[in-house]
């Protein structure tokens, strides 16, 4: 962290926090707007058949979606290393943001401009977007922490504020991009342009106000600062891992396997559930049809509303508060409950692909998936930071990202079982099998993890500490949720 600090506060926090809040809000708007329409664009008919898409099968589209979201979690490992070693966080953010904006505009290139090369241009745009995300994603969150001195109690609250910005951007994305696509008669490329404009706003805000509000924070690569600190303290001799440390690493690895199951199911939101919403859901309210992408905003809305509620529940349970593995297990069970709603949607249609299921099944599914996320996702980050040996903490956090990346790819493979463009009845039957399979797998995994909980807690060797008072516990619980959302999203 730079020694040069910016001046000025707002609402008790450095003004730079609100700059980073706004920068991230528009960047997440850009990303989630693109994510909301990606699969829909891929499966839409080609232009010669009256559509605006690439004419892919649903299976290929969902598989590509899984690969894309998986790489979104892999490239930050490289981007973080480049920023720490060579670029510095501020330069990495600007380069990454520029690449992301370019990627969005390339995706929005009209097919008439590149006849016969639509797919190649699409891949160029997607690859550019992935590389940009790798540089942007890990470094904006790190800078939030760099605004505060070590031990500053305001840091936890800062991540809570920051994560609200993330979810505001995610909420607005589905609403706005859906409205734009509808306004342009189903042209998804207009949606990509809209996402690109959001990224440009993020860059402009950062460019205009960063030096004034951040000072020199993020300019110097972290590796250089660490070398300076190491030189002052002398070389630290590397010690082998102790038995306690090995046990704690085992907990991270075991929980990582269960997190793959959760996120592989949860990430059906942008793939299979998105297509189900588009093709098999009655979205009419009177004479107005709710855009498909609007349902992508439900998760962000539920997080903003219920994160403080869930955190408060844990605190009020006091000594009866579940341990981390039990919370993880509860998250898996709630994911399964969400997919019971998707099963209900299919059952309502009675095997008739021309029928439409109620949109309230989807609302229920997204609600319980979000409740599961709030029980599970904050625990992941908190657990790694508590259990990983300090000297390999970054390596273990990188390993956790690998679990999430694997989950996204597996989720894409699972969703692709809907089929390669067969009859609608066949797709509906396949969707039923997928929803049922995920629900059963998640529920059984939750039960297994519940019975493993005591052993996992033993392996933690007392890493789960108790809080001094209710107010402190509530503040910490909400803040941990914020820190995880800052990384996850």
N, C-alpha and C positions, 0 to 999 in steps of 0.2 A: 504494500500500500504506500502511496506517495505521502511524503511528509507535508507537502503543500496542500492546505485545506481551503476549500471555498468558504466564503462568509455568508451569513444570513440563514434564518430559519423560517419555517411556516408550520403552524400547528404543532410546534415543538420539535419538528424534524428539519434536517437540512433541506434547503430548497431543491438541491440536486435530486432528492428522492422523488419529487413530483415531476421533474424532468424525465427521470428514468421510468416513472409510472406512465407518463404520456407516450414516451417512445415505445415502450413495450405494448401499451394498449393498441396502438395502430399497427405494430408489427404482428401481434397476435390476431388482430382483425384481418390482416392480409392473409396470414397462414390459414386460419380457420374458414375464411371465405372460399379460398381455393380448395381446401379439404372437403367442404360441404358439397361442391359441385363436381369434383374430380370423377367419381364413378359414374355420375349421371351423364357427364360429357362423353365418357368413353363408350357407354352403351347406347347413346342416342344415334339415330340413323345418320348415315352420311348425307352430305348436301344434295347429291343427285337423287336421293329418295325423299327429299323434303325435310331433312333434319339438319342439325348443326354439330353433330358429333363425329366420332371415328368409327362407329358401327361395330364395336367389339362385342363379344359374348359377355354375359354377366360373369361367368367364371373367370375369364381372362382379366376383366376389369377389376374384380375383387382381389385377384392374385397380385395384380400390379399395385393396387392400393396397399396391400400388406407389405410388399417390397418397399414402396415409397415410405410408409410410416416407420418401417424398420430402420431404413437408412437415416431417417430423421433423428433417430436415437443413437446411431453409430457415429455419424460425422461430427457431433459435438466433442467426441473424444479427441479427434484430430484438431478441430478448431480451438479447443481449449489449450492443447499443447502448443499450437502455433502462437496463440496469444501470449501464453506464459513464457515462451522461449524467445520469440522474435518480434512479434507485432505490438504487443500491449493490447489491452482490452478495447480502448477507444478506437484504435485503427482497425482492429478486427471487426468491431461492430459496423463501422462505416463501409468496409469492404464487403462484409457479409450482407448488409442491408442493400447495397448497390446490386450485388449479385441476385438477391431475392427479388428485387424490383424488376431487374432485367428478365429473370425467369418467368415472372408473372406476365410481363408484356409479350414475351416470346410465346407463352401458352395462348395468349389472346390474339396472336397473329391470324388474320382472316385467311381461311382456306383458299380463297380466290387468289391470294398473293403467292401461294406456294403450291400450285396444283401438282398433284402426284407425290408431294413430299410432306404431306400433313403429319404423318406418323413420325418421321425423322425430326421435324421441327418440334413436335410435342416432346420427344425424348430429350432434345437439347434444352428445352425450357425446363423440364422436370429436373434434369441433372444440374443445371445452373441453380435452381431453387434449392436443391439438397445441399450443394456446396455452400451456398450463402447461409443457409440455416445453421450449418455446422460452425461457422464463424460467429454468427450472431447469438445463437441460443445460450451457450454456456457463459458468455462474458457479460451480458447485460445483468444477469442475476448476481454474479460475483461483485459487480460494482456497487450494488445496493449495500452489501456488507462492508465494502471498503469506505463507505461514507461515515462509518462509526469506528471509534477507537475500541480496542479489545476490552471487553467487559462492560461496554455501554448498554444499559438495560433497554434503550430505545430500539435496538437492532431487531428484536423480535416483533415489535409493533410495526417496524418498517416493512418487514416481509409480508405482514398481514395487509398493509395498505397496497403494497406492490402487487400482491396476488389478486386483490380486488380489481386492479387495472387490467390484469390478464383476463379475468372472467368477464369484465365489461366489454373488452374487445371481442372475446369469443362469442358473447351473447349478441352483440350488434352485427357480427359477421353474417350469421345465417339469415337474419332478418333483412339486412340491406342487400346482400348479394342475391337472395331470392327475389326481392322486389325488382332489382335491376334486370335479372334474367327474364322475369315475366314482362317487364316493360319493353324489352327488346325481342318479344315474341319467341322466347325460349332459346335465345342465342347465349350459350354458356360462355362463349369467348368474351362477351361483354362483361360477364362476371369476373373473368380473369383480369380484365383491364381494371375493373373496380378494385380488385385485390391489389393490383400494382399501384394504383393511386394511393391506397392506404399505406403501402410500404414507403412510397415517396414522402408522404406526410411525416412518417416516423423519422426518415432521414433528415428532412428539413428541420424538424424540431430539434434533433440532436445536433445538427450542424450549427444552428443559430445560437443555441443556449448552453452547449456543453462546457465551453471554456469558462463562461461566466459563473455557472452554477456548480460545476464539478471541479474547478481548479485544475490541478495536474493529476487527479485521480484517474487511473487507467491508462496513463501515457507510458509508463515504464513497465516492461515485461516483468512478470512476477519472479522469473528465474534469476534475473539480475538482482532483484531485491533480496532474494533468498541467499544468493552467493555473498552478498554484502553482510548479511546477518551471520552467516556461517563463518565468515572470515573474522568477525568480531568475537564470536564465541569459541572458535577453534573447531577442528574437525570432530564430528561425532562418530564414534565407532559403531558399526552395525552389529546388532545383537540378534541371535536366533530367536524364533518365536517360542514363547513359553506355552505350557499346556493350557493355561487359561486363554491365551490369545488364540490357540488352535481351536479350542472349543467354541469360542465366540465366532470365529470364521466359519465353523461348521454350521452355526445357526444362520448366518447370512446366506450360505449356499443352499441350505434346506428351504428357507423362506423364499429364496429366489426361484426355486422350482415351482412353488405355489403361486408366486406372483406371475409367472408365465401363464398359468391357467386362468388367472383373473383377467389379465389384460388381453389375452387372446379372445376371451368372450366379450369383454367391454368394448374392444375396438371394432366389433361388428357394427357399431353405431354409424360409422362413416361408410361402411361397405354394404353388407347384406341387409341390415335394418334400413339403410337409406334407400335401397332398391325396393324393399318391401313397402316402405312408405309411399314411394312413387307409383308402384304398380298395383298394389293390393289394398290400399287404405282409402276409405272414404274421407276426403279432406274438405268436403263441402260444408260451409256454414251459410245457410240460406242459398243465395246465388253466387257466393264468393268462395273460391277454392284456395285453401291455405297452401302456400308454396311448400314444396317438399323440404327445402333447406331450413325452414323455420324450426323444424323439430330438432335440428342440430344445435339450436340455441338453448334447449331445455336443460341440458346438463350444466351449462355455465350459470343459468338462472338459479337452478336448485342449489348449486354450490354456494353462491353468494347468500342465499336465504338461510340454508340449513347448516353451514359449517359452524357458525357460533353456537347453534342449538346442540349439535352433536358434541362439540367440545364441552358445553355446559353439562350435558348428561353424564359424561365421564367423570367430571369433577364432583357432581352431586352424588355419585355412587360411592365416593370416598374410598374407604378400605375395600369395598366390594367391586371397585373398578377392575374390569378384566385385564389380564396381562396382554402383551403385544401379540403373541401367537393366537390367543383366543379372539382378539379383535380382528386379526387377519382371517380367521376361520369364519367369523360373523360376516365379514365382507364377501367371502366366497358364497355363503348361503344366500345373502341378499342379492348377489348377482344371479343365482339360480332362480330366486323368486321373480326377478325381473323377466327372465326368459319364460317363466310360467305365463306371464301376460302375453308374450309373443305367441306362445302355444295357444292361448285363448283366442288370439286374433285369427289364427289359422282355423281353429275349430269352429269359430263363428261363421266362416265362409263355407263350411260343410263340403269341402272339396271342389266347390264351384269357383273356378278362376275368374269368372265374369262378375262374381259378387265382390263386395268390398267390406272390409272389416272396419270397425269403429276406430277413430283416431285415439280414443281414450285408452285403448290397450297400449298404444305407443307411449302415451304420457305416463301410464303406470310403470311401464318397463324402464323408461329413462329415469323415473323417480327412484325406483329401487336400485338401479345400477349406480346412481349418484350416491345413495345412502351407503352402498357397498364400497364405493370409492372413498368416501369420507371415513369409513371404518378401517380401510386398508392402506390407502396411498400415503397418508401422513406417517404411518407406522414404518413404511419402508425406508424413507430418508432418515427418520429419527433413529431407527435401529442400526443402520450402517454407521452413522456418526457416533453412536454410543458403543458399538461393538468392535469396529475396525481398529487395529493397532495404529497408533498415530503415524508411525513411519511408513505405513502402506495404506493410509486412509484414501488417498487419491486413486490408487489402484483398485481398492475395494469398491469405491463409488463408480469407477469405470466398469467394474464387473457387474454392478447392479444395473447400469445402463444396458449392458449386453443382454441381461435377462429380459428387459423391457423390449429391446430390439427384436429378440427372438420371438417374444410373445406377439408382436405386431405381424411378423412374417407368418407365424403359425396361424394367427387369426385370419390372414388373407387366404391361406391354403384351405382352412376349414370353410370359410365363406364361399370359396370357389366351387364347393361341392353342389351348389345350387344348379350347376349344369351349364352346358355350352349352347344356350339358345334353343332348348327344346320347347315342347308344348308348355303352355302356361300351367296346366294341371300338374305336369311333371315338376316344374319349378316350385310350385306350391307344396307338393309332397316332399321335395328335397329340403325346402325351407323348414318344414315341420320336423324333419329328421335332424337337421342341424340345430334348431332351437332346443329340441328335446335332448340331443346329445350333449350340448353345452350345459344345459340345466342339470342333467344327471351328473356330469363330470364335476361341475362346480360344487354341487351339494355333497357328493361323496368326498371330494377333496377337503371341503370344510370340516366334515366329520372326522376324517383321518387326522387333520391338523389339530383339531380340538383335543383328540386323545394323545397327541404328541406334545401338547403344550407344556406339561410339567417337565418333561425331559429337556425341552428346548430352554426353558427358564433355568434349569440347573446348569446347562452349558453356558448361560449368560454370566454366571458367577457374580450375581449382584449388580449387573449393569443397569437394571431398571430401578432408578432412585425414586424416593417419595418426595413430594413437595411440602413446603412449610405451611402453606395456607391455601385456601380455596381460590383467592384472587390470583395468586401467582400461578397456580395450576391451570386455571382457565386461560390466562394470558399465554402461557407456554403452549397449551394444546392448540389454540387458534394459530399461533405463530408457526408451529411446526407444519400445520396444514398449508400456511402461506409459503413457507420455504419449499415444500415439496411441489406445490403448484408452479412456483417460479422455475423449477428445474424440469418438471414433467411436461409442462405446457410450452 
